[in-house]
Amino acid sequence: MKLGLSLSYQSRWSTPADHLALAQEADRLGYSVVWVAEAYGSDSVSMLAWIAGQTSRIDVGSAVMQIPARTPAATAMTAATIDTFSGGRFRLGLGVSGPQVSEGWHGVRFDKPLGRTREYVDIVRRALRRDVLAYDGEHYTLPLPDGPGKALKLGFRPLRADIPIYLAAVGPKNLELAGEVTDGWLGIFVAPDQIEGQLASIAAGRTRAGLDLKGFDVVASVPTVLGDDVATCADVIRPHAALYVGGMGSRKQNFYNGIAVRMGFAAEAAEVQDLYLTGRQRDAAAAVPQDFIDRTSLIGPKDRIKDHVQRYAESGVTTLSLHLFATDRESSIATLRAVAEAYEAAGVA
């Protein structure tokens, strides 16, 4: 198992300089990859290109580039460009986002996400191979049949045609798709004691493609807080967990709420959602079970974190990516170093 760093998008609590400093420190410490997210603020592509130009060894990955935000051809162009300019250090993480962002921000209907994702990945791979793009799918048609367009191919030769592609997935069917058509899974709220079922879904997809799990990258993005008191560390993560479990989606469709339900927190997940959607975010955060946070995070002193790192490695996670919840740059860098030391002590490299 390797270590990674999960950077979020820009917010009022962060600066581009903070994120660059963390990426450079992770590069120095030997972390394998730095991931950058996007929602409806700063985009992942710009940040990744900027970070790639100021690091030397660490891979840079999108977690994610939103499928409704870009055509598959545009995504292939971007992936080929960043990978070539970085010397082969780019990883393309994709995700359909959710209905509120897809329809409210991008104006793209959130329907048949599995079929759209399958076609999207297929077109990206063809474009990276420099195939002439002629595609007749349910969701994508290239070129359009009733206009002057013609089938084209990527206009330069990228460094790699086989840039690794990852899929952010939660439900069983999406996990199967990740196993079938991509090279890795981007997981959130991953619990070592629950991952067996998720890996089984991925393995089913791999089998359908005539493959096994060997070489497939299982990435767990884990909230990380270093400190002496476990409960205090958990409190730092509560607003984040409440946002996802309670507010990231509607009552009818919240994928992250479903994770909590499958972990055995059905009543608690319903309460968090009710509180969050009625404007009581502080109460929603307080209602997130500490056990949910503990099972999906790295919290507490370094020795305790070492034990949890071992659990993730034993569970089948191949990249443990830290989502830092420190209050400032210095504390974040100290956490990066402490977890690297715990990782070495755990002997899971």
Residue, then its C-alpha position, 0 to 999 in steps of 0.5 A: m500500500k502507498l500513501g497519497l494526498s487528497l487536496s480539496y478545491q479552493s475555499r475560504w480556509s485555504t490558499p493556492a500557496d497552502h495546497l502547493a506547499l502540501a503537494q511539495e512536502a508530499d513529493r519530498l516525503g515520497y507520497s505516490v500521488v496528490w489528488v485534486a477535487e472540483a465541485y462548482g468552484s476551483d477546477s481540478v485541471s488548473m490546480l493539477a497543471w500548476i502543481a505538476g509544474q512545481t513538483s518532480r516525482i509525485d503523480v498528480g490526479s483528478a479526483v475528480m474531473q466531472i463528466p458532465a462538465r466536459t466532453p470526453a474529447a476535451t477530457a482526453m485532450t487535457a489528460a494527454t496534455i498534463d501527462t505529457f508536460s509532467g513526464g507521465r505523472f497524470r492520473l485521470g479520475l472521473g465521476v458523474s458528480g450528483p444531480q444537483v451539480s450536474e443539472g443545476w451547475h452544468g445543465v446536464r441531465f443526470d440520467k442513466p449515469l452508468g451508461r453515460t460513464r461507460e461511453y465516456v470512458d470508451i471515447v476517452r481511451r479511443a482518443l488517447r490511442r489517437d483513433v479516428l473518433a467515429y462513435d455511435g452510442e446512446h449518449y454520444t454520437l461523433p461526428l454529429p450526423d446532420g452537420p459539417g463535422k468529420a471524424l478526427k483524431l488527437g492532433f499530437r502524439p501524447l507521451r502515453a496512450d494508456i493514462p490510468i483512468y479511475l472512477a469515483a464510485v459508491g453503489p454496487k453497480n458503479l463499483e462493478l463498472a469501475g472494475e470493468v472499464t477503469d484502472g482504479w477506484l476512488g473511494i470515500f468513507v471507506a471502512p476497512d471492515q466494510i470493504e470486502g463487499q465493495l471489492a467483490s463488486i469491483a472483482a465482478g466487473r474485472t471478471r466481466a472484462g477478463l481481468d482480476l484485481k491484480g494491478f487495480d488501484v483501490v484508493a481510499s480518501v480518508p479524513t486525517v486529524l492528528g491529536d491526543d484526544v480521539a473524540t476531539c479529533a472526530d469533532v473536527i471531521r463532523p461538519h464534513a461528514a454531516l455535509y456528505v451524509g446529510g446534505m450532499g444530495s436530496r432525500k431520495q438520492n444521496f449516495y453518501n447517506g447510503i454508505a452510512v446506511r450500509m455500515g449499519f447507521a440507518a437511523e443515525a443517517a436519517e437523523v443527520q439528513d433530516l437535521y441538515l436539510t432543515g437548516r440545522q447543520r450544527d445539530a447534524a454534525a453533532a448527530v454523526p456517530q463517532d464510530f462512523i468517523d473512526r471507522t472511515s478516518l485516521i484520528g488520534p495520536k501517531d501510534r493509533i494512526k499506525d494501527h489504522v494504517q495497518r488495517y487499511a493495508e490488510s483490507g485491500v486498499t492499495t493507496l491510502s490518500l490523506h484528506l487533512f483537516a489540520t487548521d493551518r499549513e504548518s499543522s498540515i505539514a506536521t501531519l503529513r510527516a507524522v503519518a509518513e512515519a506511522y506508515e514506515a513503522a507499520g511496515v506496509a510499503 
